[in-house]
Amino acid sequence: MGLGLLPIVIGAGSRTRSDGTTLDPFGSLSRGEKEDSACGTPAIFAFGSPTEASDYMYLYPGPVFFNQPESALYFPSTLMDAPLAHRTKQDVRAFLAKAPQGWIFASLSEPAVMHRVRDFLENHFQTANDIDAVAQALHFSVRTLCRRLEGEGTSFRLIKDALRRDIAVQRLTQTSRSVAAIAFELGFEDATAFHRAFKQWTGSTPGTYRRSLNDIQATVDLATESSERNEEGVQLPA
């Protein structure tokens, strides 16, 4: 391919077909798409574009392609010569405390309109979260904003719902606010409407989601404490 990229293949499976030919993960891409891939580290997936495909732009630093022969993440081959970073338990805890913020790739040279919309909503959610206010702030007409977002495969409603979902998850997992208070903060008419929306987003009710995360955190804390006690009890030979 000449891109200087190495794949991390997601899932098991041979990269050679039964007829002995090598599988080209970019074989089904057009020439323009292959050239675009050289501008970033691409991610390819062996399934169709999901309804939340716009979220993938936040998770991967390069172009994303669906309906490919396999699923794989690509990275520059020069990284193979980079030194390994050694992380401590404190580093891991700090990383998890900010999750999923630390997983999101946001250093795009020219932010897409969808990113600008989300950034504005995130900073003004309590005061200006309707499409008219956002369009005015970004210097678009409402019609132009809708057209630009449609061209990026999303819509104002989808972006706003995704932000509400992420805020809800953060409030449920990192604060002790009541479900009713979170529902009010996110602009829902009542807790019932919030329950219905949250279940549609995650497949779980807010209360069940919070309890399951608390149970998981308790298990992780217990395992960490046990591991630390075991390490403290290890006697190194003289």
Backbone torsions as a table, in degrees:
resi	resn	phi	psi	omega
1	MET	NA	-29.3	177.8
2	GLY	77.2	12.7	-178.1
3	LEU	-93.2	-8.7	-177.6
4	GLY	66.7	34.2	-177.3
5	LEU	-117.1	145.5	175.8
6	LEU	-116.0	142.9	-178.0
7	PRO	-94.2	147.8	163.8
8	ILE	-110.8	104.4	-174.9
9	VAL	-76.4	129.0	-179.4
10	ILE	-89.4	115.5	-179.4
11	GLY	92.9	159.9	-178.9
12	ALA	-79.0	162.2	177.9
13	GLY	143.5	148.4	-178.6
14	SER	-81.0	149.2	176.5
15	ARG	-95.4	10.1	178.0
16	THR	-119.1	131.2	-179.5
17	ARG	-73.6	167.7	-178.6
18	SER	-64.1	-23.8	179.7
19	ASP	-86.3	3.8	176.4
20	GLY	92.3	-6.8	179.4
21	THR	-80.6	152.9	-178.7
22	THR	-83.5	140.3	179.2
23	LEU	-76.9	123.0	176.4
24	ASP	-97.9	108.3	-175.7
25	PRO	-64.7	-16.8	178.9
26	PHE	-107.3	13.6	-174.5
27	GLY	-62.6	-29.5	-177.2
28	SER	-92.4	3.3	179.4
29	LEU	-87.3	150.6	175.7
30	SER	-73.5	167.8	-179.3
31	ARG	-60.6	-41.1	179.8
32	GLY	-63.1	-39.1	179.1
33	GLU	-67.3	-37.3	177.6
34	LYS	-65.4	-39.2	178.7
35	GLU	-66.7	-37.8	177.5
36	ASP	-63.3	-33.0	-178.3
37	SER	-64.1	-27.1	-179.5
38	ALA	-70.1	-15.6	-177.9
39	CYS	-86.9	-4.9	-179.6
40	GLY	-162.1	177.9	177.8
41	THR	-91.8	108.5	-171.7
42	PRO	-75.7	157.5	171.4
43	ALA	-125.6	131.2	-179.3
44	ILE	-123.3	146.4	-175.8
45	PHE	-134.8	140.2	-177.6
46	ALA	-90.1	43.4	175.2
47	PHE	-151.0	165.8	-177.8
48	GLY	-71.9	166.5	-179.6
49	SER	-63.7	120.5	-179.4
50	PRO	-78.8	170.6	-179.3
51	THR	-64.8	-28.2	-179.7
52	GLU	-96.5	28.0	-175.8
53	ALA	-58.2	-30.2	-179.4
54	SER	-63.5	-26.8	178.7
55	ASP	-66.7	-23.6	-177.2
56	TYR	-63.5	-26.3	179.6
57	MET	-66.1	-24.0	178.4
58	TYR	-83.9	-18.4	-171.9
59	LEU	-100.9	-17.4	-176.5
60	TYR	-130.6	137.1	-175.2
61	PRO	-79.2	-6.8	-179.3
62	GLY	-127.7	-170.8	-178.8
63	PRO	-66.4	148.4	179.8
64	VAL	-117.3	132.9	-179.0
65	PHE	-127.7	139.1	179.2
66	PHE	-111.7	172.3	179.9
67	ASN	58.6	41.1	179.1
68	GLN	-99.0	165.5	-178.4
69	PRO	-62.1	-25.1	-179.9
70	GLU	-152.4	171.4	175.2
71	SER	-104.9	129.0	-177.9
72	ALA	-157.9	150.5	172.0
73	LEU	-109.6	139.1	-178.2
74	TYR	-113.3	146.1	177.9
75	PHE	-141.1	155.1	-178.7
76	PRO	-61.0	135.3	-178.7
77	SER	-64.4	-22.4	179.4
78	THR	-64.1	-21.8	179.6
79	LEU	-66.7	-18.6	179.2
80	MET	-64.2	-22.9	-179.6
81	ASP	-96.0	-1.3	-178.7
82	ALA	-76.6	148.4	179.2
83	PRO	-68.2	149.4	178.7
84	LEU	-77.7	138.7	177.4
85	ALA	-92.5	128.9	179.3
86	HIS	-97.9	121.8	-177.3
87	ARG	-108.1	144.9	177.9
88	THR	-96.8	171.8	176.2
89	LYS	-61.9	-33.7	177.9
90	GLN	-65.2	-37.4	176.6
91	ASP	-62.4	-42.3	-179.4
92	VAL	-64.7	-43.8	-179.9
93	ARG	-62.4	-42.3	179.1
94	ALA	-63.7	-38.5	178.7
95	PHE	-65.4	-45.6	-178.2
96	LEU	-69.1	-30.1	-179.9
97	ALA	-64.2	-28.0	-179.1
98	LYS	-99.0	0.5	-178.7
99	ALA	-64.4	143.6	2.5
100	PRO	-92.1	14.0	-177.0
101	GLN	-55.0	-40.5	-177.6
102	GLY	-71.3	-10.3	-179.7
103	TRP	-92.5	-9.1	-171.5
104	ILE	-92.6	127.9	176.7
105	PHE	-88.7	118.0	-174.4
106	ALA	-130.8	6.8	-175.7
107	SER	-93.5	55.2	177.2
108	LEU	-81.6	139.6	-176.9
109	SER	-65.0	-39.0	176.9
110	GLU	-125.8	96.1	-176.1
111	PRO	-56.0	135.6	175.9
112	ALA	-66.1	160.1	-179.7
113	VAL	-59.5	-37.7	-180.0
114	MET	-61.6	-34.9	177.7
115	HIS	-68.8	-40.3	179.8
116	ARG	-65.8	-39.2	177.6
117	VAL	-63.8	-47.2	-179.0
118	ARG	-63.3	-43.0	179.2
119	ASP	-59.3	-43.7	-179.8
120	PHE	-64.9	-45.8	179.4
121	LEU	-60.9	-40.7	-178.3
122	GLU	-63.2	-35.0	-177.5
123	ASN	-88.8	-15.1	-176.9
124	HIS	-132.8	27.5	-171.4
125	PHE	-61.1	-34.6	-176.4
126	GLN	-81.6	-15.7	-173.5
127	THR	-118.3	-30.8	-175.4
128	ALA	-148.9	82.7	-176.0
129	ASN	-119.7	17.9	176.1
130	ASP	-101.0	161.4	-172.8
131	ILE	-64.1	-32.2	179.6
132	ASP	-64.3	-44.8	-179.5
133	ALA	-65.7	-40.6	-179.0
134	VAL	-67.2	-45.2	179.7
135	ALA	-59.6	-43.0	179.7
136	GLN	-64.5	-42.2	-179.0
137	ALA	-65.4	-33.2	-178.6
138	LEU	-93.6	5.3	176.4
139	HIS	64.2	42.1	173.2
140	PHE	-121.6	156.5	163.1
141	SER	-78.8	159.6	179.8
142	VAL	-59.6	-39.6	-179.1
143	ARG	-64.2	-44.0	-179.6
144	THR	-65.9	-41.0	178.8
145	LEU	-60.8	-44.8	178.8
146	CYS	-61.9	-40.5	-179.5
147	ARG	-66.9	-41.3	179.2
148	ARG	-65.1	-41.9	179.3
149	LEU	-67.2	-38.7	177.3
150	GLU	-62.2	-37.9	178.1
151	GLY	-65.8	-22.8	177.6
152	GLU	-95.6	7.9	175.4
153	GLY	79.1	24.9	-179.4
154	THR	-144.8	-169.9	179.8
155	SER	-151.5	165.5	179.4
156	PHE	-60.5	-41.7	-179.0
157	ARG	-62.3	-43.4	-179.4
158	LEU	-64.5	-40.6	179.4
159	ILE	-65.4	-44.6	-179.2
160	LYS	-65.1	-42.1	178.8
161	ASP	-64.4	-39.3	179.1
162	ALA	-64.2	-39.2	178.1
163	LEU	-67.4	-43.4	177.2
164	ARG	-59.0	-42.1	178.0
165	ARG	-59.9	-47.4	-176.6
166	ASP	-66.4	-39.5	177.3
167	ILE	-65.1	-41.7	179.8
168	ALA	-60.4	-45.4	179.8
169	VAL	-62.6	-42.1	179.2
170	GLN	-63.4	-43.5	-179.1
171	ARG	-67.2	-39.0	-178.2
172	LEU	-69.8	-34.2	-173.0
173	THR	-96.5	-21.8	-174.2
174	GLN	-122.1	3.6	175.6
175	THR	-135.9	170.6	177.9
176	SER	-106.3	16.6	-179.3
177	ARG	-62.2	146.3	179.5
178	SER	-70.8	158.7	178.4
179	VAL	-61.0	-39.1	179.6
180	ALA	-63.3	-40.1	-179.9
181	ALA	-66.9	-39.9	178.4
182	ILE	-65.3	-42.6	178.6
183	ALA	-58.5	-44.2	179.8
184	PHE	-64.5	-43.4	-179.9
185	GLU	-60.0	-35.9	-177.0
186	LEU	-86.1	0.5	174.3
187	GLY	87.6	16.6	177.1
188	PHE	-81.2	147.9	-178.1
189	GLU	-65.0	-35.9	178.5
190	ASP	-157.7	173.6	-177.5
191	ALA	-65.3	-30.3	-179.8
192	THR	-63.1	-43.8	178.5
193	ALA	-63.9	-38.3	177.7
194	PHE	-65.6	-42.7	177.7
195	HIS	-57.4	-45.7	-177.3
196	ARG	-63.9	-44.4	-179.4
197	ALA	-67.4	-42.9	-177.8
198	PHE	-64.9	-38.0	178.4
199	LYS	-66.9	-35.1	176.9
200	GLN	-67.3	-36.0	-179.5
201	TRP	-72.7	-42.2	-169.0
202	THR	-118.3	-13.1	-176.1
203	GLY	82.0	7.4	-178.5
204	SER	-139.7	154.5	175.0
205	THR	-77.8	158.9	-179.7
206	PRO	-56.6	-44.0	-179.4
207	GLY	-63.8	-44.9	179.0
208	THR	-64.3	-39.9	179.7
209	TYR	-62.1	-45.5	-179.8
210	ARG	-63.5	-43.8	-179.2
211	ARG	-64.6	-41.6	-178.8
212	SER	-65.3	-39.5	178.4
213	LEU	-67.4	-38.0	177.8
214	ASN	-64.4	-39.8	178.3
215	ASP	-63.7	-42.5	179.3
216	ILE	-64.4	-43.4	180.0
217	GLN	-63.1	-39.3	178.4
218	ALA	-63.1	-40.2	178.4
219	THR	-65.2	-42.6	178.5
220	VAL	-63.6	-44.3	-179.9
221	ASP	-61.8	-42.3	179.9
222	LEU	-63.4	-43.1	179.7
223	ALA	-65.4	-38.1	179.2
224	THR	-65.7	-45.1	179.4
225	GLU	-61.8	-41.4	179.5
226	SER	-63.6	-41.8	179.7
227	SER	-64.8	-40.6	-179.4
228	GLU	-67.1	-38.5	177.9
229	ARG	-64.5	-40.2	179.2
230	ASN	-64.1	-39.1	179.9
231	GLU	-67.5	-39.0	179.6
232	GLU	-65.8	-28.5	-177.3
233	GLY	-86.4	-5.0	-178.9
234	VAL	-77.7	127.3	177.8
235	GLN	-100.4	119.5	178.6
236	LEU	-78.6	139.8	179.3
237	PRO	-65.0	145.0	-179.3
238	ALA	-72.3	NA	NA
